[in-house]
């Protein structure tokens, strides 16, 4: 196998993915090509990976490339995790400039005005990567971890419908953190299925495997009290400010890195969750407030202090992280690759693929996040013919934004960007939108200058 990691100069992505691949017995003997435009960062990851492989007697070969096309020739699997520019500087612009024009945003990363500008920056370079894949490794399976996931996968699959392009997001893992302790049942005894749009997905069904009994009524009964007991990011920040210490993860004796500590605290936006649980009788799968980026009333009920504290902790934590390669499968990537190679047919909990009727109440030409069966021939999405009507209506409110975002990028059209904002359910302004778009293009000209 030839496996290509694009964005491998990021130690967090590079080391984490390498550890997963190195853990696979089935992938032994594979060549891993590391790709990044930052030659120095790439070199550091490559040297560390080589040393780790030699020290552990691993049967893998590695190479490092700043020339992407050189690495992609003959690839079997391609994994993309990239960002453009200074992530937090641009995120601040995405969040604060629309706010100045009267557009409230829960995060401004994946949905809302900020999510649109994020998509306009990052999708074009991913399209260039996919163009190279179409020419150099057309049969490769391509996995994307970059956000905004739905904008990326929708646009890529519109331009390259023949590519085996799959979006993967970490958020589905929240169900494994929430539901077993909520019900007092091990995860392996539960059958859970969730679906919707990326970062905008809910648990659709829950059953006890041994009896087939519906577990959803019990989840709905226990969820409000369960989430009320959760510790929030504001609690963590207050503890750090008062003590100067980072709270330890339960069971660990050494001070963990702050990123792992934060993820272990199981925070969810209790205020926003309460409204969705009460009015839609559904459990969001997110572990944060991302779902609020798509709902017009979410900003009024979201835990805005928790969101601001999360942003502060998250941006600060990246400088404290000390990623390392570990022989442990932490992500779902390797099981999917192994499932393809073995034609296993196992059910993967969440992939982002083109709808094409998987959720009939949503447009077919926008990607959805659904479970899927993994075969040698590819990924077969699990359909939800009876998707909850009211939540589907919320999703439909946003699918038009994704449709116009994809077309704005493909047609390089500023008019379509303006239209994408005017149909966005979380945008409450009109006359100021063209000026906002002009300012964002001016401030981010390096990435948005293609819009005309």
PyMOL commands that set and color helices and strands:
alter all, ss='L'
color gray80, all
select helices_A, chain A and resi 11-22+39-55+68-72+87-100+112-136+149-159+170-183+187-189+216-228+233-243+258-264+270-280+290-293+298-301+304-320+333-342+389-411+414-422+433-443+445-448
alter helices_A, ss='H'
color red, helices_A
select strands_A, chain A and resi 2-6+31-35+61-65+77-80+141-144+164-167+190-197+200-208+347-354+367-375+378-381
alter strands_A, ss='S'
color yellow, strands_A
deselect
rebuild
show_as cartoon
